[in-house]
Amino acid sequence: MTIKTLDDLFHETVKDLYYAEKKLVKSLPKMAKKATAPDLREAIEHHLEQTKVHVSRLEEVFSFIDKKPVAKKCEAIEGLLTEADEVIGEIEDTVVRDTGIISSAQTVEHYEIARYRTLVSWAHILGHTDAADVLDTTLQEEIAADEKMASLAEDTPMQQAAE
């Protein structure tokens, strides 16, 4: 597709994020399985359930802009998840691995936060008020997920990993 307008760019970015969220639905269970700290596993599993809702919300956004829900391969999320798999797969020490999982999860969250924040702004500019509201709800959940990971990082794993 040729992008000529902000509306086109908005639509293409929603397709990109739709792919990313669907990919995370498949990847988060693997991450949770590798986590050994119960709080970390629980946080990832909770975010998995939220991510399933995020997929549904993006489908709502497609309907608000009269477009069919279509995912466009997101090279960024592919790269972030490949890197996460490599890092996590190479670490034998469980505490260090949990710390790596937290880092990888936060990297993904930061990507999602940037995308959602941008889409909320564009939706307002384009007059897609309903889409902006739905996207902002997800943005707030992504920010909360990042804050949860940050608090987990400050707890035990980072301290123990340094020892």
WOBELKA-V164409 format. One record per residue. N is the residue number from 1. SS is DSSP state (hx for helix, st for strand, lp for the rest). PSI is psi as a letter, one per 30 degrees, with the letter a starting at -180 (* if undefined). OMEGA is omega in whole degrees, 0 to 359 (* if undefined). Layout:
N,SS,PSI,OMEGA  N,SS,PSI,OMEGA
This chain:
1,lp,k,175  2,lp,k,179  3,lp,j,181  4,lp,f,185  5,lp,l,175  6,hx,e,177  7,hx,e,177  8,hx,e,180  9,hx,e,177  10,hx,e,181  11,hx,e,180  12,hx,e,180  13,hx,e,176  14,hx,e,178  15,hx,e,179  16,hx,e,181  17,hx,e,176  18,hx,e,176  19,hx,e,183  20,hx,e,180  21,hx,e,179  22,hx,e,178  23,hx,e,179  24,hx,e,177  25,hx,e,179  26,hx,f,186  27,hx,e,183  28,hx,e,178  29,hx,e,178  30,hx,e,180  31,hx,e,180  32,hx,e,181  33,hx,e,180  34,hx,f,181  35,lp,k,179  36,lp,f,178  37,lp,k,182  38,hx,e,180  39,hx,e,179  40,hx,e,179  41,hx,e,180  42,hx,e,180  43,hx,e,179  44,hx,e,179  45,hx,e,177  46,hx,e,181  47,hx,f,175  48,hx,e,180  49,hx,e,176  50,hx,e,182  51,hx,e,175  52,hx,e,177  53,hx,e,179  54,hx,e,177  55,hx,e,179  56,hx,e,180  57,hx,e,178  58,hx,e,175  59,hx,e,175  60,hx,e,180  61,hx,e,176  62,hx,e,181  63,hx,e,179  64,hx,e,181  65,lp,g,177  66,lp,h,178  67,lp,l,177  68,lp,k,177  69,lp,j,179  70,lp,k,178  71,lp,k,175  72,lp,k,184  73,lp,k,180  74,lp,j,181  75,hx,e,181  76,hx,e,182  77,hx,e,176  78,hx,e,180  79,hx,e,181  80,hx,e,181  81,hx,e,175  82,hx,e,178  83,hx,e,179  84,hx,e,179  85,hx,e,180  86,hx,e,182  87,hx,e,183  88,hx,e,181  89,hx,f,183  90,hx,f,187  91,lp,k,179  92,lp,e,180  93,lp,k,187  94,hx,e,180  95,hx,e,178  96,hx,e,178  97,hx,e,177  98,hx,e,178  99,hx,e,177  100,hx,e,178  101,hx,e,178  102,hx,e,180  103,hx,e,179  104,hx,e,179  105,hx,e,179  106,hx,e,178  107,hx,e,178  108,hx,e,179  109,hx,e,181  110,hx,e,175  111,hx,e,181  112,hx,e,179  113,hx,e,179  114,hx,e,181  115,hx,e,181  116,hx,e,180  117,hx,e,178  118,hx,e,181  119,hx,e,177  120,hx,e,179  121,hx,e,181  122,hx,e,180  123,hx,e,177  124,hx,e,180  125,hx,e,183  126,hx,f,180  127,lp,g,178  128,lp,i,186  129,hx,e,180  130,hx,e,179  131,hx,e,180  132,hx,e,180  133,hx,e,180  134,hx,e,180  135,hx,e,180  136,hx,e,176  137,hx,e,179  138,hx,e,178  139,hx,e,181  140,hx,e,177  141,hx,e,178  142,hx,e,178  143,hx,e,179  144,hx,e,178  145,hx,e,177  146,hx,e,179  147,hx,e,177  148,hx,e,179  149,hx,e,179  150,hx,e,179  151,hx,e,176  152,hx,e,180  153,hx,e,181  154,hx,f,180  155,lp,b,189  156,hx,e,191  157,hx,e,182  158,hx,e,181  159,hx,e,181  160,hx,e,181  161,hx,f,181  162,hx,f,183  163,lp,*,*
